[in-house]
Amino acid sequence: MDWTSTPPWSPRIEWMSVESAEMTKHAVNAFLATSVTFINELAGICEQVGADVKEVERGLKSESRIGPSAYLSPGAAFAGGTLARDVTSLTQIGSKHHLPIHLLSGVHAANNAHRNWPRRKLEELLGNLRERCIAIWGLTYKPGTDTLRRSASVELCDWLGQQGAFVQAHDPVVKSLPAELSGKIHPVATARDALVGAEALVVATEWPEYPTMDAATLVSTMKNPTVLDASRFLASTLGADSRIRYMTVGKPVYYAIR
């Protein structure tokens, strides 16, 4: 290979030691994880003071030192995978060398706390969840996979079962549930079936078929037309209808139901 020519896979190469390259890989994902955690923590403050975190996001990205491509999109906590793995790797390296890693340890703690956003909102809305019917759209940890491992949705369903709630869940690719989830999750064939008699819907996985659900069908099918959509995936459809109580990360809600 002619090392003086531009390689076909990238217009740019940064030459460094193997150790620095490995650390750069960890650092990139840890920085992105920190950005996600930062905007989600800011979203929690916005909910309390009446600000809209999406407007704050727009303001942040207008700052030239931050920029429009910054990883600042409020929504659900990041799940397992490269972000979580590399934050853990760096904290473990620090521990091995007796270096306190305060910031990244805080990222883990804050992200884990943010995973409980749907739980907090459901309790605020409904109080005691025993015998309440909750609809869940999506069980996999992300769209485009049938993997339930590390799924925040499955964790939520398990918690709801512990509270005595009745969980109706739909996922377009999950055909069977592990034995440990038997009795805790009641799978249904369609997204609409999950809504029947439900007092709240949690949009957990952003499958492309969910935006096709029209607001009128949701309102007529649910017991209470309430939607928890952390990432505003359905903001332009369900979130735009005044008959639906639409809750999302980083935007205040001034009323609750009992």
Secondary structure as GFF3:
##gff-version 3
##sequence-region A 1 258
A	DSSP	alpha_helix	18	49	.	.	.	ID=ss1
A	DSSP	alpha_helix	53	61	.	.	.	ID=ss2
A	DSSP	alpha_helix	82	96	.	.	.	ID=ss3
A	DSSP	alpha_helix	102	114	.	.	.	ID=ss4
A	DSSP	alpha_helix	117	126	.	.	.	ID=ss5
A	DSSP	beta_strand	133	137	.	.	.	ID=ss6
A	DSSP	alpha_helix	152	162	.	.	.	ID=ss7
A	DSSP	beta_strand	166	170	.	.	.	ID=ss8
A	DSSP	three_ten_helix	179	181	.	.	.	ID=ss9
A	DSSP	beta_strand	186	187	.	.	.	ID=ss10
A	DSSP	alpha_helix	191	195	.	.	.	ID=ss11
A	DSSP	beta_strand	200	203	.	.	.	ID=ss12
A	DSSP	three_ten_helix	210	212	.	.	.	ID=ss13
A	DSSP	alpha_helix	215	221	.	.	.	ID=ss14
A	DSSP	beta_strand	226	228	.	.	.	ID=ss15
A	DSSP	three_ten_helix	238	240	.	.	.	ID=ss16
A	DSSP	beta_strand	245	247	.	.	.	ID=ss17
###
